[in-house]
Amino acid sequence: MSIIEKDKKYIAGTYNRFPVEIVSGKGSVVLDASGKEYIDMGSGIGVTSFGIGDDTWKQAVIAQLDKVQHMSNLYYTEPCARLAELLCEKTGMKKVFFSNSGAEANECAIKAARKYAAEKKGPEYSTIITLKNSFHGRTLTTLAATGQDHYHELFTPLTPGFVHVESGNIDELKSTIATEKAAALMIECIQGEGGVIPIDPAYAKAAYEICKENDILLIVDEVQTGNGRTGRLYAYMNYDITPDIVSTAKGLGGGLPIGATLLGEKVEHVFGFGDHGSTFGGNPIACAAACSIIERIDEHLLNEVKQKAEYIKDTLSGKPGIEGVTGLGLMIGIKTAKPAAEVAKACMEKGVLVLTAKDKVRLLPALNISQDVLERAVAVILSCCAE
């Protein structure tokens, strides 16, 4: 059997894969089994921050492989502590809990918020307010947090204790806080799976102030927006707000699974021994890989991200077949006249891999994609939108 045939026979049918088997790559260019080249404008859905086969990332992984590949959290390991130090120093947060995915990072954030509220206000203060059109993960609890009915179908009953409000409607947020015993407000600065829609800055600032006034924790989900993706280390830094809790994953590990929940001053001591845990969270190899990513996200790189983002937006905006461009940094949504899935298929046939999000083509290229490769990819996208 071919790889595709084996996949269809043995792997659960949850993914509508393109008929392409990727076998190798370097940087932002990958090859399929036939030797055809593709420019990767999705980076594994925002995961391979420095592209495929990045040498610095690879050497960090190999060096740790030669030491110890795993040790339980009953013991200390250097990469885990070093990564936590880097994240705290670069954000001003106080503590970090490591897990393996964005959904797990969000689960930890929800647990931290509920424990904080229960201890400070009482156990009845457990409601987590989230935004409609949000996406926070695929576990039963993070599905409940997700403000899209489509993801809820067939999986009810979901975890109780979540209320969804309209993004941008500050009056609805105020009335919900007045009627619900809320532990936290959980937001994405850009709703990625919701169509690459940035949150309104005025709303973000007002929501932040309301949370402070009511001692409601502000959780910012940075699973997709974090780790340099928007031109700042974390997207909330574009909005002049300071979250109490930040969740992140995807691009943090550069290709290895890792999630992190960053705890601010209010909640830095919320967890005690046994309150939470993870067998693989803080794995030394994953943490060594993540250190090699975070150490290189500096102002020079972030400025390059902003410049490339401007190039993409300026080049695509107003062109034939393109109705609008949204997003921030190298997290871009393209509203196309043709169905987004058709554009994605046409791009793939011409050697460019893109993503979709609702009715938009979504771009999440590697942060360090070279300008010449980027220009080639954008030219293909333009032609596929116009045809």
URGI-V614172 format. One record per residue. N is the residue number from 0. PSI is psi in whole degrees, -180 to 180 (NA if undefined). D_FIRST is the distance of its C-alpha to the first C-alpha in Angstrom with 2 decimals. Layout:
# URGI-V614172
<<N;PSI;D_FIRST> <N;PSI;D_FIRST>>
This chain:
# URGI-V614172
<<0;148;0.00> <1;168;3.79> <2;-42;6.58> <3;-42;7.94> <4;-42;5.68> <5;-42;6.07> <6;-49;9.54> <7;-31;10.34> <8;-39;9.63> <9;-17;11.44> <10;137;13.84> <11;140;17.07> <12;54;17.44> <13;-11;20.38> <14;128;19.33> <15;78;19.29> <16;150;17.34> <17;152;17.79> <18;57;14.80> <19;129;15.32> <20;110;13.68> <21;129;16.80> <22;-24;16.71> <23;176;20.47> <24;172;23.92> <25;128;27.63> <26;-125;30.22> <27;18;29.54> <28;129;27.09> <29;160;23.32> <30;144;20.67> <31;-178;17.22> <32;-22;14.35> <33;-4;16.17> <34;0;19.43> <35;138;21.09> <36;145;23.74> <37;142;24.62> <38;124;27.80> <39;105;27.09> <40;16;29.85> <41;-19;28.45> <42;46;28.23> <43;35;25.73> <44;55;28.27> <45;28;31.20> <46;-50;29.84> <47;79;29.61> <48;-37;33.37> <49;26;33.65> <50;-174;30.32> <51;137;27.29> <52;30;28.10> <53;126;31.79> <54;-43;33.64> <55;-45;36.26> <56;-46;33.80> <57;-43;31.60> <58;-36;34.68> <59;-41;35.90> <60;-46;32.66> <61;-43;32.66> <62;-41;36.36> <63;-34;35.91> <64;-34;32.94> <65;-6;35.46> <66;-72;37.88> <67;131;36.35> <68;-25;33.08> <69;145;34.40> <70;140;37.68> <71;164;38.73> <72;12;41.28> <73;-11;43.92> <74;164;44.41> <75;145;45.00> <76;145;42.69> <77;-45;43.81> <78;-36;40.97> <79;-48;41.33> <80;-39;45.09> <81;-41;44.91> <82;-42;42.52> <83;-41;44.75> <84;-46;47.77> <85;-47;46.26> <86;-42;45.37> <87;-42;48.81> <88;-35;50.71> <89;-15;48.98> <90;-22;49.40> <91;1;52.49> <92;167;50.62> <93;-36;51.67> <94;161;48.82> <95;139;45.02> <96;128;42.59> <97;139;39.04> <98;-151;35.93> <99;-4;32.24> <100;170;31.88> <101;-41;34.02> <102;-42;34.12> <103;-38;35.39> <104;-38;37.91> <105;-37;39.17> <106;-44;39.41> <107;-42;41.57> <108;-42;43.70> <109;-43;44.33> <110;-43;45.27> <111;-43;47.60> <112;-43;49.28> <113;-38;49.84> <114;-42;51.24> <115;-49;53.54> <116;-39;54.84> <117;-42;55.29> <118;-33;57.35> <119;-37;59.38> <120;-27;59.89> <121;153;58.76> <122;-19;55.57> <123;-15;55.97> <124;80;55.14> <125;-10;51.40> <126;135;50.32> <127;121;47.95> <128;129;48.55> <129;176;45.66> <130;145;45.39> <131;147;43.99> <132;8;40.87> <133;168;39.99> <134;124;36.71> <135;4;36.87> <136;179;33.59> <137;5;31.40> <138;166;33.01> <139;-37;35.41> <140;-43;38.38> <141;-23;37.16> <142;-42;36.03> <143;-36;39.62> <144;-28;40.83> <145;128;38.75> <146;47;41.02> <147;117;38.57> <148;-31;38.49> <149;-40;35.04> <150;-15;33.55> <151;-24;35.74> <152;137;34.58> <153;-5;33.08> <154;12;33.86> <155;153;37.59> <156;137;39.77> <157;170;39.30> <158;128;41.39> <159;168;44.97> <160;21;47.27> <161;139;45.96> <162;135;47.83> <163;133;46.62> <164;161;49.14> <165;128;49.12> <166;133;48.68> <167;-14;51.90> <168;90;54.10> <169;-31;56.32> <170;-40;58.56> <171;-39;55.72> <172;-44;54.82> <173;-44;58.48> <174;-34;58.85> <175;-42;55.68> <176;-34;56.96> <177;-28;60.28> <178;-23;58.80> <179;144;55.84> <180;89;56.23> <181;138;53.80> <182;-35;52.45> <183;158;50.63> <184;129;49.54> <185;123;45.94> <186;160;45.07> <187;136;42.66> <188;-28;44.56> <189;123;41.87> <190;96;39.88> <191;-62;36.46> <192;-18;34.24> <193;2;37.36> <194;19;37.35> <195;60;38.51> <196;111;42.09> <197;145;44.58> <198;148;47.14> <199;127;50.70> <200;-39;52.60> <201;-38;55.74> <202;-44;53.89> <203;-44;52.21> <204;-43;55.61> <205;-41;57.37> <206;-40;54.76> <207;-45;55.06> <208;-40;58.85> <209;-41;58.70> <210;-43;56.45> <211;-44;58.97> <212;-33;61.90> <213;8;60.39> <214;46;58.82> <215;130;55.38> <216;143;52.61> <217;117;50.65> <218;129;46.94> <219;120;45.04> <220;108;41.25> <221;31;40.14> <222;-47;36.45> <223;-30;35.49> <224;-11;38.91> <225;178;39.71> <226;47;39.56> <227;-7;40.97> <228;-37;39.00> <229;7;42.18> <230;-3;44.38> <231;162;45.87> <232;-46;44.43> <233;147;44.18> <234;-33;44.66> <235;-22;47.64> <236;-16;49.56> <237;-10;49.78> <238;3;51.65> <239;43;54.52> <240;157;53.54> <241;104;53.04> <242;160;50.60> <243;-29;51.21> <244;138;47.51> <245;132;44.59> <246;143;40.90> <247;164;38.30> <248;-130;34.73> <249;-100;31.98> <250;-11;33.54> <251;-42;35.53> <252;-8;32.84> <253;9;31.51> <254;-10;27.89> <255;148;28.39> <256;124;29.10> <257;141;32.83> <258;156;35.36> <259;138;39.12> <260;115;42.05> <261;128;45.25> <262;126;48.47> <263;-174;51.75> <264;-40;55.28> <265;-34;55.71> <266;13;52.72> <267;-26;52.40> <268;17;53.69> <269;-32;52.24> <270;133;49.79> <271;-179;51.19> <272;127;49.71> <273;-5;47.07> <274;-28;47.08> <275;164;43.53> <276;169;40.81> <277;128;37.24> <278;-48;35.42> <279;-10;33.47> <280;130;35.98> <281;17;37.62> <282;133;34.95> <283;-38;36.38> <284;-46;33.39> <285;-40;32.94> <286;-38;36.72> <287;-41;36.98> <288;-45;34.41> <289;-38;36.41> <290;-41;39.65> <291;-23;38.38> <292;-55;37.76> <293;-36;41.02> <294;-26;43.16> <295;-4;42.23> <296;88;42.82> <297;-179;46.37> <298;-36;48.69> <299;-48;47.64> <300;-44;43.98> <301;-36;45.00> <302;-38;47.27> <303;-40;44.46> <304;-46;42.34> <305;-42;45.27> <306;-43;45.80> <307;-37;42.18> <308;-44;42.31> <309;-39;45.50> <310;-47;43.99> <311;-49;41.06> <312;-45;43.42> <313;-38;46.06> <314;-35;43.65> <315;-34;41.87> <316;131;44.80> <317;5;46.40> <318;160;44.06> <319;131;42.92> <320;0;40.35> <321;119;40.98> <322;-14;43.17> <323;157;43.43> <324;127;42.17> <325;173;42.38> <326;-171;41.69> <327;133;43.07> <328;-144;42.12> <329;45;38.49> <330;93;37.53> <331;137;37.93> <332;136;37.42> <333;114;37.76> <334;115;38.94> <335;151;37.71> <336;-40;39.14> <337;159;35.72> <338;138;33.31> <339;-38;31.90> <340;-36;28.29> <341;-41;28.93> <342;-43;30.41> <343;-42;27.54> <344;-43;25.06> <345;-40;27.47> <346;-44;27.92> <347;-43;24.22> <348;-29;24.10> <349;10;27.12> <350;26;25.73> <351;128;27.25> <352;118;25.62> <353;171;28.02> <354;174;28.17> <355;158;29.98> <356;108;32.52> <357;-120;33.89> <358;19;35.25> <359;151;35.10> <360;133;32.93> <361;135;32.95> <362;129;33.18> <363;62;32.90> <364;165;32.68> <365;145;33.18> <366;-30;36.88> <367;22;37.28> <368;135;35.45> <369;153;37.47> <370;-39;39.73> <371;-39;38.37> <372;-41;34.75> <373;-44;36.06> <374;-40;38.09> <375;-43;35.18> <376;-44;33.15> <377;-37;36.17> <378;-41;36.79> <379;-45;33.34> <380;-44;33.90> <381;-46;37.32> <382;-37;36.07> <383;-30;33.36> <384;-34;35.99> <385;-26;38.52> <386;NA;36.48>>
